[in-house]
């Protein structure tokens, strides 16, 4: 689940002024857990890093450029997810506690519960965050095992994003575990790898934010475990099952991307001071900037398109159109296997025996051999027995 967003800004600086210019007259779009997860999903994309650091509304930019992308969960998915979460938490989270007893060794007889959805009727983000920090870190607080919708925050590109995990479980030894409740099914112990990967990176975002909170309060960030808990429906029923997700790798990727945005000056220095993604809105806020002009501006910043972007980035259709004919359009594994070869046509030419450049000699030999083996297999397949 995602939470409310802050409105505060960091003090102005040269880098911040440049980011404001890139964004134009629009208000900055604040991050939530999903957008931060998407940042880490493609850490090599300069276009995404620059736009997200500036708080650009990529969905509006893509639409004005002529490549609108429907984004966000469907109403059906939201309703299904909320219904499953409510089921898991009902009756004092009885179903969840049974699962956590097995995974974490929680003593159900000593369970405590804290609801952070509001604080004495106050639902503002700042109050909920302060209450979360007090409950999680104050030594005089009574023990609690389940923390429902605590409000965390994480700094991204100089702005604070408020984040709301589904649950945090606190073991009696003082270790925190982030719990993500998802509505996709786990069938015969297996779930959609893409959905599990997305849940893992989103959980890593919460782990990072929770470690920051504990550290700011003078605690040990290592008390927040890298072993998060994924709860999802089992098989074709609505009964929940739980599994542990180790998010250390995702945390490493996330940390690198956040550091990249924090030192955005290096990336900004690569582009002219005239570059802007401003939509030139009229008095009613309707964008007037010509699509071609906006597309040219976007094209000045290198993208790192892969098919996975279709599930994580609002600019996916625009970048896919740019990537037609490139090896990256075939997916990250293909691009990595064909390192140094940018275009599919070039790979085909090398596979047909074209003399490669010296730095392409190794991959050219592999492509040529692969093409020969393919021809051999095809020839044997059509020969009569």
Residue pairs with C-beta under 8 A, 6 or more apart in sequence:
1 33
1 85
1 149
1 164
1 165
1 166
2 32
2 33
2 34
2 163
2 164
3 32
3 33
3 125
3 151
3 152
3 162
3 163
3 164
4 124
4 125
4 151
4 162
4 164
5 30
5 31
5 32
5 125
5 161
5 162
6 30
6 125
6 126
6 153
6 159
6 160
6 161
6 162
8 159
8 160
9 16
9 28
9 158
9 159
10 16
10 158
10 159
14 265
15 264
15 265
15 268
16 158
18 268
18 273
19 53
19 54
19 55
19 157
19 158
19 264
19 268
20 54
21 273
21 276
22 50
22 51
22 54
22 56
22 275
22 276
22 277
23 54
23 55
23 56
23 276
23 277
23 278
24 276
24 277
24 278
24 279
24 280
25 278
25 279
25 281
26 56
26 57
26 60
26 278
26 279
26 281
27 55
28 54
28 55
28 159
29 55
29 56
29 57
29 58
30 55
30 159
30 161
31 39
31 52
31 154
31 156
31 157
31 159
31 161
32 161
32 162
32 163
33 161
33 163
33 164
33 165
33 202
33 205
33 206
34 202
35 52
35 161
36 154
36 156
36 161
36 163
36 205
36 254
37 198
37 201
37 202
37 204
37 205
37 312
38 48
38 312
38 313
39 48
39 49
39 52
39 156
39 254
39 257
39 258
39 261
40 201
40 204
40 205
40 250
40 253
40 254
40 257
41 198
41 201
41 308
41 312
42 48
42 304
42 306
42 308
42 309
42 312
42 313
43 253
43 256
43 257
43 260
44 304
45 302
45 303
45 304
45 305
45 313
46 267
46 270
46 301
46 302
46 303
46 304
47 298
47 301
47 302
47 303
47 304
47 315
47 319
48 303
48 304
48 313
48 315
49 257
49 260
49 261
49 264
49 267
50 264
50 267
50 268
50 271
50 301
51 58
51 61
51 277
51 301
51 315
52 58
52 156
52 157
52 261
53 156
53 157
53 158
53 261
53 264
53 267
54 157
54 277
55 157
55 159
56 277
58 313
58 314
58 315
59 68
59 69
59 71
59 314
60 279
60 287
61 277
61 279
61 294
61 298
61 314
61 315
62 68
62 69
62 314
62 315
62 317
62 318
64 279
64 287
64 289
64 291
64 294
65 291
65 294
65 295
65 298
65 318
66 291
66 295
66 318
67 315
67 317
67 318
67 321
68 317
69 314
69 315
69 316
69 317
71 314
73 81
77 183
80 183
81 181
81 182
81 183
83 183
84 181
84 183
84 233
84 238
84 240
85 166
85 181
85 183
87 95
87 238
87 240
88 95
88 96
88 181
88 231
88 240
89 96
89 148
89 167
92 111
92 113
93 113
93 146
95 239
95 240
96 146
96 167
96 179
96 231
96 240
96 242
97 106
97 108
97 111
97 146
98 108
99 229
99 231
99 240
99 241
99 242
100 106
100 169
100 179
100 229
100 242
101 107
101 108
102 242
103 229
103 242
103 244
104 169
104 171
104 177
104 229
105 171
106 145
106 169
106 171
106 172
107 172
110 143
110 145
110 172
111 145
111 146
112 142
112 143
112 144
112 145
112 146
113 144
113 145
113 146
113 148
114 135
114 144
114 146
114 147
114 148
114 150
115 148
115 149
116 128
116 131
116 132
116 135
116 147
116 148
116 149
116 150
116 151
117 123
117 128
117 148
117 149
118 128
119 127
119 128
119 131
122 128
125 151
125 162
128 150
128 151
129 151
129 152
129 153
129 162
131 151
132 147
132 150
132 151
132 152
132 213
133 213
133 216
133 217
134 141
135 141
135 144
135 147
135 150
136 147
136 150
136 168
136 170
136 176
136 210
136 213
136 214
136 217
137 213
137 214
137 217
137 218
137 219
143 170
143 172
144 170
145 169
145 170
145 171
145 172
146 167
146 168
146 169
146 170
147 167
147 168
147 169
147 170
148 167
149 164
149 165
149 166
149 167
150 164
150 165
150 168
151 162
151 163
151 164
152 162
152 163
152 164
152 165
152 206
152 209
152 210
152 212
152 213
153 160
153 161
153 162
153 163
153 209
153 212
153 213
154 160
154 161
154 163
154 205
154 208
154 209
154 212
154 258
155 161
155 212
155 258
155 262
156 258
156 261
157 261
157 262
157 264
158 262
163 205
163 206
163 209
165 178
165 179
165 180
165 203
165 206
165 210
166 179
166 180
166 181
167 178
167 179
167 181
168 176
168 177
168 178
168 179
168 210
169 176
169 177
169 179
169 229
170 176
170 177
171 177
174 223
175 223
175 224
175 225
176 210
176 214
176 223
176 224
176 225
177 225
177 227
177 228
177 229
178 203
178 206
178 207
178 210
178 224
178 225
178 228
178 229
179 228
179 229
179 231
180 199
180 202
180 203
180 206
180 228
180 229
180 230
180 231
181 231
181 232
182 195
182 199
182 230
182 231
182 232
183 232
183 233
184 191
184 192
184 195
184 232
184 233
185 191
185 232
185 233
185 234
185 235
185 236
186 232
186 233
186 234
186 235
186 241
186 243
187 235
187 236
188 235
191 232
194 308
194 311
196 230
196 245
198 311
198 312
199 230
199 245
200 228
200 230
200 245
200 247
200 250
201 247
201 250
201 253
201 254
203 228
203 230
203 245
203 247
203 250
204 228
204 247
204 250
204 251
204 253
204 254
205 254
206 228
207 224
207 225
207 226
207 228
207 247
207 251
208 251
208 254
208 255
208 258
210 224
211 221
211 224
212 221
214 220
214 221
214 223
214 224
215 221
226 246
226 247
226 248
226 251
227 244
227 245
227 246
227 247
228 244
228 245
228 247
229 242
229 243
229 244
229 245
230 242
230 243
230 244
230 245
231 240
231 241
231 242
232 240
232 241
232 242
233 239
233 240
233 241
234 240
234 241
260 267
271 300
271 301
272 300
275 297
275 300
275 301
276 297
277 294
277 297
277 298
278 289
279 287
279 288
279 289
279 294
280 287
280 288
280 289
281 287
281 288
282 288
295 318
298 315
298 318
299 322
303 315
303 319
303 322
303 323
304 328
305 316
305 319
305 320
305 322
305 323
305 326
305 328
305 329
306 328
306 329
306 331
306 332
306 335
307 329
307 330
307 331
308 331
308 332
309 315
309 316
309 319
309 320
310 316
310 320
313 319
320 329
323 329
325 343
325 344
325 345
326 342
326 343
326 344
327 334
327 335
327 338
327 341
327 342
327 343
327 344
327 347
328 334
328 335
328 342
329 344
330 344
338 347
338 363
338 367
339 363
340 359
340 360
340 363
341 347
341 350
341 360
341 363
347 367
350 356
350 360
350 363
350 364
350 367
350 368
351 367
351 368
351 370
351 371
352 368
352 371
353 368
354 364
356 363
356 364
